Amino acid sequence: MDRLNELEAENRALRELIQTLTADAAYNESVMQRFQERELALLGAQDLHDLFERLTVGLRTSFGLESVRLVLLDPHGVLEELLAALGVQSCQIPHLYLERDVRATLDRYPDLHRPWLGPWVRHHQPFPAPQTPVRSEALLPLRQPDGLAGFLHLGSADPQRFRAGQGTEFLERLGRLAAVCIENAVNRERLRLSGLTDGLTGLYNRRHLDTRLAEEVARARRHRLELACLFIDADHFKQVNDRYGHAAGDQVLIALAKRIRDQLRSSDLAARYGGEEIAVLLPQTDLHNAALLGERIREAVAAAPVDTPEGERIPVTVSIGVAALPATREGDNARLAAQLLEAADREVYRAKSEGRNRVCCMPAA
């Protein structure tokens, strides 16, 4: 009789074990399916902006998490510039954080080569805490061939969701895929931009300016936003070429482009309009603030001569014209865009006629 009872107990235990294993297998299959769906979504991203949203909002929805944050190292502002080329600012993408200070960022994290799982650690996150309390987190390092690209934070209100010692195969695979997708998206965006930029200065070319100008005029009219433009012309540039040579003239244009870019927001667009002329498009900027920016650019350009590899020190100044969309905004978009450029161009000629190295602004409406 005792033996029979022992066999029944063993059978019950075996059935319970089978049920547990079956439930675990079903759960693992469900998890694997969600990971596969998310992997396909990442691979299908249309551009860098779309990829970032799929890595944050998409992951949070797919896995039922309280928080997903993407932290990327961007010491030279490359990602910021690529997003700006898409007409997007990083602050407009929820849960994306681009970090310029690499050392300070890395100091917040353990030395990760594999995913880290455990209780939520406040100092890992420089951004505001999620509205729903997070009790456990997974940190996924995003490693690319040239080093660490950043981290993907996954946060859950369940303190047991991410625990030290858990298997991390799926998370490791997700981190590797995310890093590869980011690298590929950045390279694709760079390739796309290579057809939109000036090979010498790195500024956008006239074709891209025309496209963005049409878009910004339409947006400004639709939402009643301000839109301004600067026309910048290097003073006496022909004399630079004649005295120092065209190679030195190229160095002046490269330095001029950099000094202008250093004064701009990521949403502004600077383009080489032709020769030594540079146009700057300023969304959501009124005439007064555009004129202030023009003065800052003028001062930054004139602050120091341009040093060439041959040892020459070439003084450089610029004349700047400032214009804004007409207050009435009557006419079609193409005509308004042409009027904006023409007005800024007229002010450049006025600045030159009044002595150069100055900013001239169209009369306020």
Secondary structure as GFF3:
##gff-version 3
##sequence-region A 1 365
A	DSSP	alpha_helix	2	43	.	.	.	ID=ss1
A	DSSP	alpha_helix	48	53	.	.	.	ID=ss2
A	DSSP	pi_helix	54	58	.	.	.	ID=ss3
A	DSSP	alpha_helix	59	63	.	.	.	ID=ss4
A	DSSP	beta_strand	67	73	.	.	.	ID=ss5
A	DSSP	alpha_helix	78	85	.	.	.	ID=ss6
A	DSSP	three_ten_helix	90	92	.	.	.	ID=ss7
A	DSSP	beta_strand	96	99	.	.	.	ID=ss8
A	DSSP	alpha_helix	102	106	.	.	.	ID=ss9
A	DSSP	beta_strand	116	119	.	.	.	ID=ss10
A	DSSP	three_ten_helix	122	124	.	.	.	ID=ss11
A	DSSP	beta_strand	136	144	.	.	.	ID=ss12
A	DSSP	beta_strand	147	156	.	.	.	ID=ss13
A	DSSP	alpha_helix	169	194	.	.	.	ID=ss14
A	DSSP	alpha_helix	206	223	.	.	.	ID=ss15
A	DSSP	beta_strand	227	234	.	.	.	ID=ss16
A	DSSP	alpha_helix	237	244	.	.	.	ID=ss17
A	DSSP	alpha_helix	246	261	.	.	.	ID=ss18
A	DSSP	beta_strand	269	274	.	.	.	ID=ss19
A	DSSP	beta_strand	277	283	.	.	.	ID=ss20
A	DSSP	alpha_helix	287	302	.	.	.	ID=ss21
A	DSSP	beta_strand	306	307	.	.	.	ID=ss22
A	DSSP	beta_strand	313	314	.	.	.	ID=ss23
A	DSSP	beta_strand	318	324	.	.	.	ID=ss24
A	DSSP	alpha_helix	333	353	.	.	.	ID=ss25
A	DSSP	beta_strand	359	361	.	.	.	ID=ss26
###
